[in-house]
Amino acid sequence: MNEFLARLQRESRMQAGGQGPAAVNQLTVESDSEQTIASEMQTASTACPACGAAVENGVRFCGRCGVPVPRSLSRPGAPELAGGSHHYHHHYHHHYFNDTGLSQVPGQRSNIASARELTPSKAPLTGPSISRAEAAVRKLTQDWALACNTRQLDDLVSLYGADGLVLRPNVAPVRGTPAIREFFFSLLDSGFGEVELEPIRVELIGEVAYEAGRCKSLVPIAMGKRREERGKYLLVMARQGIGDWRISADSWSNDLSLSTPQDAAIKPASAAQPGRPRK
């Protein structure tokens, strides 16, 4: 029993000795905290110049006497940064937008510039201008040559008026739509083609116009043979009621060839001769 009591006293002493350092550490921490709070309170407040009462930083009037606190005392000091003062640079960016709303990206600007360079500029209008009626007359003769070369009989006959007249060398005058159709059917079927018209003069007199120029074509001279003939032509056209122009008279004259038929340029038409005209 005595040994148990002695052991109990020794253990209580040991526990008391172990708690001593911990209590000292706790007191030290609490003391440091109180000092830190006090220093913060001192830095966070200033003294009133009139009554000496503590005034918090940022307050412009003393809470006890009401005297204004100088701004140097009421405004907290800005902490200084190590390494000197800091300079703030303000950059002002000015953006300019063009009227077309295109983004100013270097790649896009170069593409736009290249596209503008590739765009062909309109050629200046040089030479005499022609009227709409004169353009329609010239187009009529072009359609005539195209219909002959492509052997489009219906398109060719439609270019003549109902009472049209066709005059060719060594051929009786051909007049009227049925006769004109038969004449050109036989002419195209025999190998007539490769027509080229070169207008020299175009005149308009009210509702009537004429075109004169030079022509050349391949005409048949024998079975499967053609030769080139040159000459002049004169087309007289009249404006119809709907505004279209139609051929009223068609006259051709061939140039006199001084060479014999054997010396003339004869072109075989066996392989190149086109088929029958389309009605």
Long-range contacts (C-beta under 8 A, 24 or more apart in sequence): 44-76, 46-73, 46-74, 49-73, 131-204, 133-204, 133-209, 133-239, 133-245, 134-202, 134-204, 134-209, 136-244, 136-245, 137-202, 137-204, 137-209, 137-211, 137-237, 137-245, 138-199, 138-202, 138-211, 140-235, 140-237, 140-245, 140-247, 141-197, 141-199, 141-211, 141-235, 142-197, 144-197, 144-235, 144-247, 145-195, 145-196, 145-197, 148-188, 148-192, 148-193, 148-195, 148-217, 149-193, 149-194, 149-195, 151-188, 151-193, 151-274, 151-275, 151-276, 151-277, 151-278, 152-277, 152-278, 153-181, 153-184, 153-185, 153-188, 153-277, 153-278, 153-279, 154-278, 154-279, 156-184, 157-181, 157-184, 159-246, 159-247, 160-246, 160-247, 160-250, 161-238, 161-240, 161-246, 161-247, 161-248, 163-248, 164-246, 164-247, 164-248, 164-249, 164-250, 165-248, 165-249, 165-250, 166-250, 167-249, 167-250, 167-251, 167-252, 168-252, 169-252, 169-253, 169-254, 181-279, 184-277, 185-277, 185-279, 188-276, 188-277, 189-276, 189-277, 190-220, 191-218, 191-219, 191-220, 191-226, 191-269, 191-273, 191-274, 192-217, 192-218, 192-219, 192-220, 193-217, 193-218, 193-274, 194-218, 194-228, 197-233, 207-238, 207-239, 208-236, 208-237, 208-238, 208-239, 208-248, 209-236, 209-237, 209-238, 209-239, 209-245, 210-234, 210-235, 210-236, 210-237, 211-235, 211-237, 215-252, 218-267, 218-269, 220-269, 221-261, 221-266, 224-268, 224-269, 224-270, 224-273, 225-266, 225-267, 225-268, 225-269, 226-266, 226-267, 226-268, 226-269, 226-273, 227-264, 227-265, 227-266, 227-267, 228-265, 228-267, 229-254, 229-255, 229-257, 230-254, 230-255, 231-255
